[in-house]
Structures are given as structure tokens and as C-alpha cells.
Amino acid sequence: MKRLAFLTLMLLIAQSALADGGSPNHADIELSNLLPPPPAAGSAADREDLRAVLAAQRSRTAAEQLAAKADVERSVFRFADVLGPSMQPATLPRTAAFFERVADLDKAEVKDAKLYWRRARPSVMSDQVHPLSKEKPDDWSYPSGHATFGYTTAILLANMLPEKRAEIFARADLYAQHRVVMGVHFPSDVEAGRLAGTVIGAQLLHQADWQADYQAACAELRTALHLPVLPATTP
């Protein structure tokens, strides 16, 4: 209940920014004002975060490691395994371009938030963590940029393809969890990415200067998946 109440509050704040004429540029969303802070260093919550990373490291199978490494790619086409073989960049140029724009926005938003909190990666916090990839030394841990992109993408895809909503969000959950499997993020980083992605996705659904690209991607994607045209909506 607390998580739902917090998320509702963030969405109301985001919507008020739009009502005031704001646009979803990274200077307007200010994730550092919307997200809770990460667990304090050395706190019980911080230690539990580390235990979760180490538990994931001990239990990860070879197949899970391969899947997690594949999900390092920040692309809407990572959702192809739940949307079908028609989900290919070569045949969906408008979809590809729209979600590349989303990825660029997410990176800008998350970069500011990471610089605000400057939380170290799990492998920096403990030499017991053996990550499956090497992150940039100045790329901080909180919030997870991949999780943010995964959930922003899920919000948008689920509204383009409501018939696939459950599968899309389940895939976003796995995409985000793979960051813990990789050993490059704590669970709280991923949870913050879920909240951040939800806020950003909700804004973009109602942002006028994104609507043309959104509608073009939606129409292209639904045609490729052999789904009927959705009724027009007003941003």
C-alpha cells in the first residue's frame, strides 16, 4: 500500500508539471525530487541490498547469465520474445526511432539522478560481488538506467498493445531483475528505476510533442503484429 501511495503521489506531481506547461526534458522531471533516496551506506537496508545481490550471484545459472548479458542491450526489441518474431528493427523503423528517442530521454533523466545520489555499484561496495560486465567508473548505481528504460518502454508498449499488457510488464520485470543477476545493481536501484520509468512513461503518453511519433510507432507496430487499429485518443 505504501508503494502504491508513493507512486500515485509521483504521478500527480508529474501531471501537475504538464498542466503548468512543462515538457519532459531532463530539467523538468527532476527524478531527484520524486524518488526516495537509496538506503544509507551501512544501514540495515543497505546490507540487505548487498545480501540480495550476493544471493543472485550464487544462484544464477549459465542460462540466466546469458539472458542477463543479452539484456544489456537497451532496446525495445528486447521485448520481441513476448511480442513475436515480427518485432524486428529492420521492418519497424518508426518504432525503432521512437524508442531510441525514449532511450535518449531516459539516459538524460537518470544521469542527473545518479549524479545527485552518487551511489557506488555493488562491486565497489563489496569485493565479494563479481559482476558479469564492467561499468564505467563514473556511472553510478541509483537509479538503474536499464530498469528505468524497461519500465518506460513497458508503459508505452502496454498502451500501444493493451492485448499484451501482462506479457509486456512481466518482460520488463525480468529485464530489470537481470541487472541484479549481472551484479551491477542493487534491488533498490531497480525499484527506483521502476518508479522512474512509470513517471516518465506516464508523462510521454500525454505529452503533445511526442504524440505524432507515438501514434506512428503504434500504428506500425500493430500492423506488424496483425492487430486492429486502436481508437484515436486525445493527449
N, C-alpha and C positions, 0 to 999 in steps of 0.2 A: 504493500500500500504506500509506503514512504517513497519507493522508487517511482510509482505511478504519479503520485502527487508532485514530486520534483520535476518529472518530465513534463507534466501538464503546465507547471509554472513556467518552465523554459519556453514551451511553445507559445504561451501567452505573451511572454516578453518578445519573442521573435516576431509574432504577428503585430505587436504594437509598433515595432520598428518599421514594418512595412506600411502600416497605417500612417506613420509620420513621414512617408515618402522615402524611406531608406531603400537601399538596394543591397543585394547580397555580395558586396565586396568585402574583402577581409577586414577593412577598417570599421565595418558596420555591425558585423555579427558579434565580434569580441567574445570568443569562447571562454576567455579567462574570467569574464563576468558571469558566465552561465553555468560552467561546470564546477562541481565541488573540487577542492584541492586533492591531490593524491595523498595517500597515507603518509604521515610524518615519518621521517627516517628513524628507524629503531623502534617504532611503535609496534603494538601487537598486530595491527592490521598490516603493517609493512612486513613483519615476519611471516604472517600468514600468506601474503602475496608471494614471497620467496618460496615458501614451502610448496605452494601450488605449482610454481614453475619447475621446481625440482621433481615433484611427483609426475608432472607431464613428461619430463625428460627421462625418468626411469621407465615409464610405461610406453613410450612412443615406439611403435613398430616400424619396420622398414617401409611398409606401405604408407603409414601415416607420415613418415618423414618425406617420402616422395611427393605426397599430396600437398604437404605444407610448403615444400620448396616450390612446387608449381604455382601455389597461390601467392608467391612473392610478386608475381605479375599483377600490376594494378590496372585491371581491365574489366569492363563489363562482360567480356566474352568468357571470363571465368565462370559465369552463370550458365554457360552452354550445356553443362551436364544435367541441368534441371529444365532447360528450355528447349533442348533438342538440337539436332545436327544442323538445322537451318540458321542457327546463331553463329554466323561467321562474318568476320570483318570485311572480307572481300566483297560480299554481297549486301552488306548493310552499311554503306558509307555514311549516311546521315546519323544512324545510331552510333557509329564509331566516333564521329565528330562531336556529337552532343556529349557523350560520356567522357571524351577527352577534355572537353571544356569543364565538365563536372570535376574531373580529377585535378585539373589545374586550380580550380577554386578551393577544393578541399585542402590541397597542399598549402596554399597561402593561409587559410584559416588555421590549420593545425600547426604550421610553422610558428605563428605568433604565440599560440598557446604553449607550445613546447618551450619556446624561449622564455616565456613568463615563469613556468614552473621549474624547468631545468632538472627534471628527474633523471637520474642515471639509469642506464639499461641494466637488466638483471645480471649480465656477466661482469659488469663493473661493480655491482653491489656484492657479488659473491664469486669466488673462483671455482665454486662447485658447479656453476652453470656453464654448460658447453653448447653455445648456440650453433645452429646449422648454417648461419650466414654471418658475415661480418658487417656491422652497421658503421656508418660514418661517426667519427668521434664526437662531432658536434650535433648529431641528430638525436635529440633527447627522447625519453620514453613515454611521456604522458602529455596528451592522449595518443593512442595508437592511430597513426595516419591511415594504415591499411583498414583497420576496423571502421574508421570514420568513412572512408570511401565505400567500403562494403555496405554499410547501412544507408548512406546517402543513396547509393545505387539501388538498394533494395526498395527504399521508399518510392523512388521514381519508377522502377520496373513494375512494382506491385500496382501502381496506379495506371501504368500503360497496359498491364496484363493482369487484371484482377482475377482472372480464372486461375492464375498460377501463384497467387499471393502466398499460400502456405509454403510451397516449394521454394519460392524466392527467399523468404525470410529464413527458412531452415538453412539454405545455402549461405546466406550472409552470416549466420551464426557460426557455421563451420569455417568460413573464410576468416572470420575474426579469431576464432579459437586457435587456428593454425599459427597465429603469431605467438601464442603461449607455447605450443608444440615446438616451434622454431627456437624457443628460448630467448627471444628478442624483446618480449613484452611481458609485463605482469597482468594478471586478470583485471586489476583495477584500471590499467591503461586501456584494455579492450572495452570495459564497461563505459569508460569515458568516451571512447570512440563511438559506441552505440548511441549514447546520448547526443554527441556532437553531430553524428550523421543524421539522426532523426530531426534535429533542429534545422540543419542545412537543407535536407530534403524537403521538409515542410515549407520552408521559405521558397524554394525553387518552384514548387508546384503552383504558387500563387504570384510569382514574380513576372510582371508583364514582359520585360525584355528577354526572358527565357522562353516565352510561350511558343514562338514560331519554331525554334529549334526542337523544343519538346514535342510539339504536335507532329513535326516532320518525322522525328525518330519514332514516335508512337505508331504512326501510320505505316511506316516502312517495316517496323518490327512485327506488327500484327499481320501485315500482308505476308511476310516471310513465314510466319508460323500458322498461316491459313486460319486466322481468326477474323470474325466480323468487325466492321468499323465500329468504334465506340461513339456514343452520342457526344456532340460537341459540348464543352464546358466553358464557363466564363472564369478567367483568372481573378 
